[in-house]
Amino acid sequence: MSRSVFGRPEHRRTLALAVFGLAVIIAIWTQRSTFAAAVGELRLLQWWIVGTLVVVGVIERVVRIDLFRTLLGGPTFGTAATVHEVGTAVSKGVPMGGPLATALRWSMCRDASIPTTAFTVTMIAAGAAAAFVTWTLPLLILGLDLTRRDAEMTDLVVLIVCSVVVFGSVAFWWVMLGSDRIHRWCERRCRQLYARAGKRIPAARDIDTTASVDEIRSGLISVAARPWGLLAKMTVAQLCGALVLLVALRGVGVGSELDTVEFLRVFFIVTLLGSFIPTPGGVGVIEAGLSGALVASGVAPASALAAVLVYRLITYVMPILIGGVLYLFWRGGVAARAEATGEESVDEMVGSRVLVPAIVEY
């Protein structure tokens, strides 16, 4: 019985999440005095600090949406915002929500008459840019920090690992996009996947996989030929996240004990490590990691926790709320159009479009 219940991947994930949730509850309970002190620190935030935090948070969302809109081929800002923010909300708010977020985004693009190939190019290019910037910023900031102090063994390890990943990713995409052999392998793999999907979705049998793969490759080559705008927007978005936490720290009274360069080093290394955490949006681990790293840098525990809570409210909770509202508007619009034209309901539409993107992501 134990084997039949916990031998399945979904049951193991559920058990792992339950154990993690229990650990978080225990940690909060044991540190309840620090949480109480952190709430008291939040009263130090002046109205203009709160306003600045909200503005920077909104700028981050706008930059990310505009990046997505450009890659999708220029739909309206509202369409791009719905596609991007709903996917972000699902991936941040639902355990193992990546496949579901991809499926919803694909359904919304289909509803907006955005070609599947453009959607695929967008997802791949945005993911590659995010990974590149996430590894490059710690490399640059740590290098800048080491001009002011002696390097430790940990610093050298981080420098080497980040350098290998950054230059390795460039080499990887150079080979992937330039190799005809890999291109032909992708064509064969896609034919197999769509043939499998065609057993449940007859329309998948009619897709010209060769033309689709050619178009995706051409789109990615076009993005790679002019990557600077994409990388610049991704960098601005990630720096906005860092700015939110820095403003929150200054707002609760953290001053000379934490200079800007040291803060950026701590922030980008912790968020890089947090990207490996399987919990939705790194919840629980990011908070603990950032708070602990700030305390190790000389920040008082209550001040560190207060600032991190504000940071997560702006960069984690706010996108979920925005995405939830946009999803309700989208769902209502699709349902209204379906009722007016007699087409499939939104539930049937989403359900019929979940399989293919999930298989492609797999």
KOLVEX-569030 format. One record per residue (C-alpha): residue in one letter; x, y, z. Coordinates in steps of 0.25 Angstrom, whole numbers, padded with zeros to 4 digits. Layout:
BEGIN
+-----+-------+-------+-------+
: res :     x :     y :     z :
+-----+-------+-------+-------+
:   a :     X :     Y :     Z :
...
+-----+-------+-------+-------+
REM end
This chain:
BEGIN
+-----+-------+-------+-------+
: res :     x :     y :     z :
+-----+-------+-------+-------+
:   m :  0000 :  0000 :  0000 :
:   s :  0011 :  0009 :  0003 :
:   r :  0017 :  0007 : -0010 :
:   s :  0004 :  0009 : -0018 :
:   v :  0002 :  0023 : -0011 :
:   f :  0015 :  0029 : -0009 :
:   g :  0022 :  0022 : -0022 :
:   r :  0015 :  0032 : -0031 :
:   p :  0022 :  0045 : -0034 :
:   e :  0010 :  0054 : -0031 :
:   h :  0008 :  0047 : -0017 :
:   r :  0023 :  0049 : -0014 :
:   r :  0022 :  0064 : -0018 :
:   t :  0009 :  0065 : -0009 :
:   l :  0017 :  0059 :  0002 :
:   a :  0029 :  0068 :  0000 :
:   l :  0021 :  0080 :  0000 :
:   a :  0013 :  0076 :  0012 :
:   v :  0027 :  0074 :  0020 :
:   f :  0032 :  0087 :  0014 :
:   g :  0019 :  0094 :  0019 :
:   l :  0020 :  0088 :  0033 :
:   a :  0035 :  0093 :  0034 :
:   v :  0031 :  0107 :  0030 :
:   i :  0020 :  0107 :  0041 :
:   i :  0030 :  0102 :  0051 :
:   a :  0040 :  0112 :  0047 :
:   i :  0030 :  0124 :  0048 :
:   w :  0026 :  0119 :  0061 :
:   t :  0040 :  0118 :  0067 :
:   q :  0043 :  0132 :  0062 :
:   r :  0030 :  0138 :  0065 :
:   s :  0037 :  0149 :  0074 :
:   t :  0045 :  0153 :  0062 :
:   f :  0033 :  0154 :  0053 :
:   a :  0026 :  0162 :  0063 :
:   a :  0038 :  0172 :  0063 :
:   a :  0038 :  0172 :  0048 :
:   v :  0023 :  0176 :  0048 :
:   g :  0027 :  0187 :  0057 :
:   e :  0038 :  0192 :  0048 :
:   l :  0028 :  0193 :  0037 :
:   r :  0022 :  0205 :  0044 :
:   l :  0035 :  0213 :  0041 :
:   l :  0032 :  0213 :  0026 :
:   q :  0027 :  0226 :  0022 :
:   w :  0016 :  0229 :  0011 :
:   w :  0026 :  0233 :  0001 :
:   i :  0034 :  0220 :  0003 :
:   v :  0022 :  0212 :  0001 :
:   g :  0019 :  0220 : -0012 :
:   t :  0033 :  0218 : -0017 :
:   l :  0032 :  0203 : -0015 :
:   v :  0019 :  0202 : -0022 :
:   v :  0024 :  0210 : -0034 :
:   v :  0037 :  0202 : -0035 :
:   g :  0028 :  0189 : -0034 :
:   v :  0019 :  0194 : -0045 :
:   i :  0031 :  0198 : -0054 :
:   e :  0037 :  0184 : -0052 :
:   r :  0023 :  0178 : -0057 :
:   v :  0022 :  0188 : -0069 :
:   v :  0036 :  0185 : -0073 :
:   r :  0034 :  0170 : -0073 :
:   i :  0021 :  0171 : -0080 :
:   d :  0027 :  0180 : -0091 :
:   l :  0038 :  0170 : -0093 :
:   f :  0028 :  0159 : -0095 :
:   r :  0019 :  0168 : -0104 :
:   t :  0032 :  0170 : -0113 :
:   l :  0035 :  0155 : -0114 :
:   l :  0021 :  0152 : -0117 :
:   g :  0021 :  0161 : -0129 :
:   g :  0014 :  0173 : -0124 :
:   p :  0000 :  0170 : -0119 :
:   t : -0007 :  0180 : -0111 :
:   f : -0001 :  0183 : -0097 :
:   g : -0014 :  0178 : -0090 :
:   t : -0013 :  0165 : -0097 :
:   a :  0002 :  0163 : -0094 :
:   a : -0001 :  0167 : -0080 :
:   t : -0012 :  0156 : -0079 :
:   v : -0003 :  0146 : -0085 :
:   h :  0009 :  0149 : -0076 :
:   e :  0003 :  0152 : -0063 :
:   v : -0007 :  0140 : -0063 :
:   g :  0005 :  0131 : -0066 :
:   t :  0013 :  0138 : -0055 :
:   a :  0002 :  0137 : -0045 :
:   v :  0000 :  0122 : -0047 :
:   s :  0015 :  0119 : -0047 :
:   k :  0017 :  0126 : -0034 :
:   g :  0004 :  0122 : -0027 :
:   v :  0002 :  0108 : -0031 :
:   p :  0012 :  0096 : -0027 :
:   m :  0019 :  0091 : -0039 :
:   g :  0011 :  0101 : -0047 :
:   g :  0020 :  0102 : -0059 :
:   p :  0013 :  0093 : -0069 :
:   l : -0001 :  0099 : -0065 :
:   a :  0005 :  0113 : -0067 :
:   t :  0010 :  0110 : -0081 :
:   a : -0003 :  0103 : -0085 :
:   l : -0011 :  0115 : -0080 :
:   r : -0002 :  0125 : -0087 :
:   w : -0003 :  0117 : -0100 :
:   s : -0018 :  0117 : -0099 :
:   m : -0018 :  0132 : -0097 :
:   c : -0009 :  0134 : -0109 :
:   r : -0018 :  0125 : -0118 :
:   d : -0030 :  0133 : -0113 :
:   a : -0023 :  0146 : -0118 :
:   s : -0019 :  0139 : -0131 :
:   i : -0004 :  0139 : -0128 :
:   p :  0003 :  0128 : -0135 :
:   t :  0008 :  0116 : -0127 :
:   t :  0021 :  0118 : -0133 :
:   a :  0022 :  0132 : -0128 :
:   f :  0018 :  0127 : -0115 :
:   t :  0029 :  0117 : -0115 :
:   v :  0040 :  0126 : -0119 :
:   t :  0035 :  0136 : -0108 :
:   m :  0035 :  0125 : -0097 :
:   i :  0049 :  0120 : -0101 :
:   a :  0055 :  0134 : -0103 :
:   a :  0050 :  0140 : -0090 :
:   g :  0054 :  0128 : -0082 :
:   a :  0068 :  0128 : -0088 :
:   a :  0070 :  0143 : -0086 :
:   a :  0065 :  0141 : -0071 :
:   a :  0075 :  0130 : -0069 :
:   f :  0086 :  0138 : -0075 :
:   v :  0084 :  0151 : -0067 :
:   t :  0081 :  0143 : -0054 :
:   w :  0095 :  0137 : -0055 :
:   t :  0102 :  0149 : -0061 :
:   l :  0098 :  0159 : -0051 :
:   p :  0104 :  0152 : -0039 :
:   l :  0117 :  0150 : -0047 :
:   l :  0118 :  0165 : -0050 :
:   i :  0114 :  0170 : -0036 :
:   l :  0123 :  0160 : -0029 :
:   g :  0135 :  0164 : -0038 :
:   l :  0132 :  0179 : -0035 :
:   d :  0132 :  0175 : -0020 :
:   l :  0145 :  0168 : -0021 :
:   t :  0152 :  0181 : -0025 :
:   r :  0150 :  0186 : -0011 :
:   r :  0154 :  0173 : -0003 :
:   d :  0161 :  0160 : -0003 :
:   a :  0155 :  0148 : -0010 :
:   e :  0151 :  0136 : -0002 :
:   m :  0149 :  0122 : -0006 :
:   t :  0134 :  0123 : -0007 :
:   d :  0136 :  0136 : -0016 :
:   l :  0145 :  0128 : -0026 :
:   v :  0135 :  0117 : -0026 :
:   v :  0124 :  0126 : -0030 :
:   l :  0132 :  0133 : -0040 :
:   i :  0136 :  0120 : -0047 :
:   v :  0122 :  0114 : -0047 :
:   c :  0115 :  0127 : -0052 :
:   s :  0126 :  0129 : -0063 :
:   v :  0124 :  0114 : -0068 :
:   v :  0109 :  0115 : -0068 :
:   v :  0109 :  0129 : -0075 :
:   f :  0119 :  0125 : -0086 :
:   g :  0114 :  0111 : -0087 :
:   s :  0100 :  0116 : -0090 :
:   v :  0105 :  0125 : -0101 :
:   a :  0112 :  0113 : -0107 :
:   f :  0100 :  0105 : -0105 :
:   w :  0091 :  0114 : -0113 :
:   w :  0102 :  0116 : -0123 :
:   v :  0102 :  0101 : -0126 :
:   m :  0087 :  0099 : -0125 :
:   l :  0083 :  0110 : -0135 :
:   g :  0095 :  0107 : -0144 :
:   s :  0094 :  0092 : -0145 :
:   d :  0086 :  0086 : -0157 :
:   r :  0087 :  0072 : -0150 :
:   i :  0081 :  0077 : -0137 :
:   h :  0070 :  0084 : -0145 :
:   r :  0067 :  0071 : -0152 :
:   w :  0066 :  0064 : -0139 :
:   c :  0056 :  0074 : -0134 :
:   e :  0048 :  0072 : -0146 :
:   r :  0047 :  0057 : -0144 :
:   r :  0044 :  0059 : -0129 :
:   c :  0033 :  0069 : -0131 :
:   r :  0027 :  0059 : -0141 :
:   q :  0027 :  0048 : -0131 :
:   l :  0021 :  0057 : -0120 :
:   y :  0010 :  0063 : -0129 :
:   a :  0007 :  0048 : -0134 :
:   r :  0005 :  0044 : -0120 :
:   a : -0004 :  0057 : -0117 :
:   g : -0012 :  0054 : -0129 :
:   k : -0018 :  0041 : -0123 :
:   r : -0026 :  0050 : -0113 :
:   i : -0026 :  0063 : -0122 :
:   p : -0029 :  0060 : -0136 :
:   a : -0025 :  0075 : -0140 :
:   a : -0011 :  0072 : -0136 :
:   r : -0009 :  0062 : -0148 :
:   d : -0011 :  0073 : -0158 :
:   i :  0001 :  0082 : -0152 :
:   d :  0013 :  0083 : -0162 :
:   t :  0024 :  0081 : -0152 :
:   t :  0035 :  0083 : -0162 :
:   a :  0030 :  0097 : -0165 :
:   s :  0027 :  0100 : -0150 :
:   v :  0041 :  0096 : -0146 :
:   d :  0047 :  0104 : -0157 :
:   e :  0039 :  0116 : -0153 :
:   i :  0043 :  0115 : -0138 :
:   r :  0058 :  0113 : -0142 :
:   s :  0057 :  0126 : -0151 :
:   g :  0050 :  0134 : -0140 :
:   l :  0061 :  0130 : -0130 :
:   i :  0072 :  0133 : -0139 :
:   s :  0066 :  0147 : -0142 :
:   v :  0065 :  0149 : -0126 :
:   a :  0079 :  0144 : -0124 :
:   a :  0084 :  0154 : -0135 :
:   r :  0079 :  0166 : -0128 :
:   p :  0079 :  0161 : -0113 :
:   w :  0083 :  0174 : -0106 :
:   g :  0069 :  0180 : -0105 :
:   l :  0064 :  0167 : -0099 :
:   l :  0075 :  0166 : -0089 :
:   a :  0074 :  0181 : -0085 :
:   k :  0060 :  0179 : -0082 :
:   m :  0062 :  0167 : -0074 :
:   t :  0073 :  0174 : -0066 :
:   v :  0065 :  0186 : -0063 :
:   a :  0054 :  0177 : -0058 :
:   q :  0063 :  0169 : -0049 :
:   l :  0070 :  0182 : -0044 :
:   c :  0056 :  0187 : -0041 :
:   g :  0054 :  0175 : -0032 :
:   a :  0067 :  0178 : -0025 :
:   l :  0063 :  0193 : -0023 :
:   v :  0050 :  0189 : -0017 :
:   l :  0058 :  0182 : -0006 :
:   l :  0068 :  0193 : -0004 :
:   v :  0058 :  0204 : -0003 :
:   a :  0050 :  0195 :  0007 :
:   l :  0063 :  0194 :  0015 :
:   r :  0066 :  0208 :  0015 :
:   g :  0052 :  0211 :  0019 :
:   v :  0053 :  0203 :  0032 :
:   g :  0066 :  0210 :  0036 :
:   v :  0077 :  0201 :  0030 :
:   g :  0088 :  0210 :  0026 :
:   s :  0103 :  0210 :  0026 :
:   e :  0104 :  0196 :  0032 :
:   l :  0100 :  0191 :  0018 :
:   d :  0106 :  0198 :  0006 :
:   t :  0100 :  0197 : -0008 :
:   v :  0110 :  0188 : -0015 :
:   e :  0110 :  0178 : -0003 :
:   f :  0095 :  0178 : -0003 :
:   l :  0094 :  0175 : -0018 :
:   r :  0104 :  0163 : -0017 :
:   v :  0096 :  0157 : -0006 :
:   f :  0083 :  0160 : -0013 :
:   f :  0087 :  0154 : -0027 :
:   i :  0094 :  0142 : -0021 :
:   v :  0083 :  0138 : -0012 :
:   t :  0072 :  0140 : -0023 :
:   l :  0081 :  0131 : -0032 :
:   l :  0081 :  0120 : -0022 :
:   g :  0066 :  0122 : -0020 :
:   s :  0063 :  0119 : -0034 :
:   f :  0067 :  0104 : -0032 :
:   i :  0056 :  0103 : -0021 :
:   p :  0044 :  0095 : -0025 :
:   t :  0034 :  0102 : -0017 :
:   p :  0025 :  0112 : -0024 :
:   g :  0033 :  0125 : -0026 :
:   g :  0043 :  0120 : -0016 :
:   v :  0033 :  0123 : -0005 :
:   g :  0039 :  0121 :  0009 :
:   v :  0053 :  0119 :  0004 :
:   i :  0055 :  0132 : -0002 :
:   e :  0050 :  0139 :  0010 :
:   a :  0059 :  0131 :  0020 :
:   g :  0071 :  0132 :  0010 :
:   l :  0071 :  0147 :  0008 :
:   s :  0068 :  0150 :  0023 :
:   g :  0079 :  0141 :  0027 :
:   a :  0089 :  0147 :  0017 :
:   l :  0085 :  0161 :  0021 :
:   v :  0087 :  0158 :  0036 :
:   a :  0101 :  0152 :  0033 :
:   s :  0104 :  0165 :  0026 :
:   g :  0101 :  0173 :  0039 :
:   v :  0086 :  0176 :  0038 :
:   a :  0078 :  0175 :  0050 :
:   p :  0069 :  0162 :  0049 :
:   a :  0056 :  0170 :  0051 :
:   s :  0060 :  0180 :  0040 :
:   a :  0064 :  0170 :  0030 :
:   l :  0051 :  0162 :  0032 :
:   a :  0043 :  0174 :  0031 :
:   a :  0049 :  0178 :  0018 :
:   v :  0049 :  0164 :  0012 :
:   l :  0034 :  0163 :  0015 :
:   v :  0031 :  0176 :  0008 :
:   y :  0040 :  0172 : -0004 :
:   r :  0032 :  0159 : -0005 :
:   l :  0019 :  0166 : -0004 :
:   i :  0023 :  0175 : -0016 :
:   t :  0030 :  0164 : -0025 :
:   y :  0022 :  0152 : -0021 :
:   v :  0008 :  0155 : -0016 :
:   m :  0005 :  0167 : -0025 :
:   p :  0008 :  0159 : -0038 :
:   i : -0001 :  0148 : -0033 :
:   l : -0012 :  0158 : -0030 :
:   i : -0011 :  0165 : -0043 :
:   g : -0010 :  0151 : -0051 :
:   g : -0023 :  0146 : -0043 :
:   v : -0031 :  0159 : -0047 :
:   l : -0026 :  0158 : -0062 :
:   y : -0030 :  0143 : -0062 :
:   l : -0044 :  0146 : -0058 :
:   f : -0046 :  0157 : -0068 :
:   w : -0040 :  0148 : -0079 :
:   r : -0049 :  0136 : -0075 :
:   g : -0061 :  0145 : -0075 :
:   g : -0058 :  0151 : -0088 :
:   v : -0056 :  0137 : -0094 :
:   a : -0069 :  0132 : -0088 :
:   a : -0077 :  0144 : -0093 :
:   r : -0072 :  0142 : -0107 :
:   a : -0075 :  0127 : -0106 :
:   e : -0089 :  0130 : -0102 :
:   a : -0091 :  0140 : -0113 :
:   t : -0085 :  0131 : -0124 :
:   g : -0089 :  0117 : -0119 :
:   e : -0074 :  0113 : -0119 :
:   e : -0068 :  0104 : -0108 :
:   s : -0068 :  0109 : -0094 :
:   v : -0055 :  0114 : -0087 :
:   d : -0054 :  0101 : -0079 :
:   e : -0055 :  0093 : -0091 :
:   m : -0045 :  0102 : -0099 :
:   v : -0035 :  0102 : -0088 :
:   g : -0036 :  0087 : -0086 :
:   s : -0034 :  0084 : -0100 :
:   r : -0022 :  0092 : -0101 :
:   v : -0014 :  0087 : -0089 :
:   l : -0009 :  0075 : -0095 :
:   v :  0000 :  0079 : -0106 :
:   p :  0008 :  0090 : -0099 :
:   a :  0010 :  0081 : -0087 :
:   i :  0015 :  0070 : -0096 :
:   v :  0024 :  0080 : -0103 :
:   e :  0030 :  0085 : -0090 :
:   y :  0032 :  0071 : -0085 :
+-----+-------+-------+-------+
REM end
